[in-house]
Amino acid sequence: MEIKPTYLGTMIALATVAFGLLAAGAWNKFIADLIAVFLKPGNGIWAELLYAVVVTLIAIVVIQSLAKLAEREAALAARLPFGKKPQE
């Protein structure tokens, strides 16, 4: 039985997304519990606002870091005399 490359690529993509969602859920619980340590229970909307701000800031830092990493990798690949060239 032959496995088509598109099928295998799709399965890898689905597994990657599934594990990403699991990791996101774990980080979500961790950050929520961490904020709960510093805030009294029952703070309601203020606790949720702080949580949203913290998660947004973390997302911005991570996304910017990944973008810089991708730029450095593309610049390095462009300087190499062999290997794949960045797509335009």
Buried (B, 14 or more C-beta within 10 A) or exposed (E): EEEEEEEEEEEEEEEEEEEEEEEEEEEEEEBBEEBEEEEEEEEEEEBEEBBEEBBEEEEEEEEEEEEEEEEEEEEEEEEEEEEEEEEE
